[in-house]
Amino acid sequence: MRDYRGAAAVLLAVMAAVVAGCSTSPTGRRQLTVFSEEKMDKMGEQSFAQIKASTPGSRDSEAIRVINCVANAIVERLPAEERGHGWEVWVFDGNMVNAFALPGRKIGVYEGIFRAARNQDQLAAVIGHEIAHVTSRHANERVSTGSTVNNIVGIAQAAAGGSNTASGQLAGLLGAGAQVGVILPFNRTQESEADLVGMDYMANAGFDPRATIPLWENMAEIGKDKPPEFLSTHPSDETRKANLKERIPSAMTLYAEAGARGIRPDCG
């Protein structure tokens, strides 16, 4: 009979790391973040430098101005612990309707975002969403989850015998279960959370949170024929709109408070 003690010891170590790595997101959700922020920031900075080196930057001075204006307005109104930490926003050439966020406070936006974000408030919804990914430590959570799942799958495979057909089937089942049952739903959760946190960020900076609904309607029109929600990393358009509509009343309170303080961005 195979000796499972070594695999069990490693499995216990992995599970201990999981427990130790639990933290809380801005919405109060428990999340797994086993890597240091310093390590994640370094990874993000390296990846961002590689993307900038391989992807042409925008030469559209007006696009650069507007995107940076909106981003700066939101960053200035972030919670105190998130301000003044070297946020970098880079605008890339191209018609792709996309933006992304990386650890290390890096935000990338493609010129094509203006196909969907047709005024400053809609653009603020996009940038607020991306900033929320960073402040919510979603990259750490994703890497931590993937690393832990891979470790557990590897241990289970080794314990089952590694080379025989049964162990291969076991690894395949665990891999599929991990992919569909853990990682992809987690990403949908992150996307929904970034929507809500990002809406609060934009409203607190004086951008109208009601603009999120037409923004995602524009996105949906551009991105037709998407896969079903069950195997998608993003919420369905209807789910996304329903969640955002539920959040609008509280975000409108933040928006009104910002206006009362004279916070009225004018980015064009």
Secondary structure, DSSP 8 states (H G I E B T S, - for coil): ----HHHHHHHHHHHHHHHHTEEE-TTS-EEE--S-HHHHHHHHHHHHHHHHHHS-B---HHHHHHHHHHHHHHHTTS-GGGSSS--EEEEE-SS---EEEETTTEEEEEGGGGGT--SHHHHHHHHHHHHHHHHTTHHHHHHHHHHHHHHHHHHHHHHHTSSSHHHHHHHHHHHHHHIIIIIHHHHHHHHHHHHHHHHHHHHHTT--GGGHHHHHHHHHHHT-S---GGG-SS--HHHHHHHHHHHHHHHHHHHHHHHHTT------
